[in-house]
Amino acid sequence: MNNRIAILINARLEELNKVESIIDQLYADGKLPEEAYGNILVVVSEATLNAIHHGSGGDAEKEVEVIFDFEGTKMTIEVSDSGKGFDHQNLPDPTDPANIEKGSGRGIFIMKNLSDEIEFLNEGSTVCLSFDLGTAVSVQA
């Protein structure tokens, strides 16, 4: 029984739909509960967009890897890029009145608030997002 799905995409915005399609298919197959589907879609899309835009430094030939792991009731998604990472502990607070009008800087805040757990690895070039799905899941890739 395979409990892992991995996809490697080029760091191009149009490649994001491949990652979103996996999430849509998992939902359609009953592997994701309705109450978690939207959060997972938003969080993984945001993490992938960050990897495409920031981690890959605008180089569309670089790659982004997204790995979906299922163990019992827990789903973990790792999004990795080949960038140098970033200081995830010293980000401006997007809820600070001085930052409210800014058009960027909310992605990490959103990911922290919509996932059950978030961890930054490899100096921030890998983000690991966890969700408790409430029921055990196994997938066939």
C-alpha positions in Angstrom: 0.0 0.0 0.0 1.5 3.3 -1.1 0.9 6.3 1.2 3.0 8.8 -0.7 2.5 10.9 -3.8 5.4 13.0 -5.1 5.4 15.5 -7.9 8.3 17.5 -9.4 7.3 20.7 -11.3 9.2 23.4 -13.0 9.1 26.8 -11.1 6.5 28.2 -13.4 3.1 29.6 -12.3 1.3 27.5 -14.8 2.7 24.4 -13.2 0.7 25.1 -10.0 -2.4 23.5 -11.4 -0.6 20.1 -11.4 -0.3 20.3 -7.6 -3.9 21.6 -7.2 -5.1 18.7 -9.4 -3.6 16.2 -7.0 -5.5 17.8 -4.1 -8.7 17.9 -6.1 -8.4 14.2 -7.0 -7.7 13.2 -3.4 -10.9 15.1 -2.4 -12.9 13.5 -5.2 -11.6 10.1 -4.2 -12.8 10.7 -0.6 -9.3 10.8 0.8 -9.7 14.4 2.1 -12.6 15.4 4.3 -14.7 18.3 3.1 -13.8 20.4 6.2 -10.1 20.1 5.5 -10.1 20.3 1.7 -10.3 24.1 1.4 -7.5 24.7 4.0 -5.3 22.1 2.3 -5.8 23.6 -1.1 -5.1 27.2 0.1 -2.0 26.2 2.2 -0.4 24.0 -0.4 -1.0 26.4 -3.2 0.5 29.2 -1.1 3.6 27.2 -0.2 4.0 26.1 -3.8 3.7 29.7 -5.0 6.3 30.8 -2.5 8.7 28.1 -3.8 8.0 29.2 -7.4 8.4 32.9 -6.8 10.8 33.3 -3.9 12.7 30.0 -3.6 13.4 29.6 -7.3 14.4 33.2 -7.7 12.4 33.7 -10.9 14.3 30.9 -12.7 11.5 28.9 -14.4 14.0 26.0 -15.1 14.5 25.3 -11.4 12.2 22.7 -9.9 9.9 22.5 -6.9 9.1 19.2 -5.3 5.8 18.5 -3.5 5.4 15.4 -1.5 2.1 14.2 0.1 2.5 11.7 2.9 -0.3 9.9 4.7 0.2 8.1 8.0 -2.8 7.0 9.9 -5.0 10.1 10.3 -2.2 12.6 9.5 -1.4 14.1 6.1 1.9 15.8 5.7 2.9 17.9 2.7 6.5 19.0 2.0 7.1 21.7 -0.5 10.8 22.1 -1.4 12.8 24.4 -3.7 16.5 24.7 -4.5 16.7 28.3 -3.0 18.8 29.4 -0.1 15.8 29.6 2.2 14.8 32.5 4.4 14.6 33.6 8.0 11.1 32.4 8.8 11.3 33.6 12.4 11.8 37.3 11.5 8.9 38.1 9.2 6.9 41.2 9.5 3.5 40.7 11.2 0.8 41.2 8.5 -1.7 42.1 11.2 0.3 45.1 12.3 -1.4 48.3 11.2 1.8 49.4 9.5 1.6 46.3 7.3 -2.2 46.1 6.6 -2.0 48.0 3.3 0.9 46.0 1.9 0.1 43.7 -1.0 2.4 40.8 0.2 3.6 39.2 3.3 0.5 37.2 4.3 1.4 33.8 2.9 3.3 32.4 5.9 0.6 33.8 8.3 -2.1 32.1 6.3 -0.2 28.8 6.2 0.4 28.9 10.0 -3.3 29.6 10.7 -4.9 27.0 8.3 -2.6 24.1 8.9 -2.5 22.0 12.1 1.3 22.2 12.2 4.0 23.9 10.1 7.8 23.4 10.2 10.5 25.0 8.1 13.5 22.8 7.2 16.7 23.3 5.2 17.0 27.0 6.2 13.4 27.5 5.0 13.7 26.1 1.5 11.4 23.3 2.6 8.1 23.8 4.4 6.4 20.9 6.0 2.7 21.2 6.6 0.6 18.8 8.6 -3.1 18.2 8.8 -5.1 15.8 11.0 -7.8 14.4 8.7 -9.7 12.6 11.5 -9.8 9.3 9.6 -7.0 7.0 8.4 -6.1 7.4 4.7 -4.2 5.3 2.2 -3.7 6.3 -1.4 -2.6 4.5 -4.5 -0.3 6.7 -6.6 
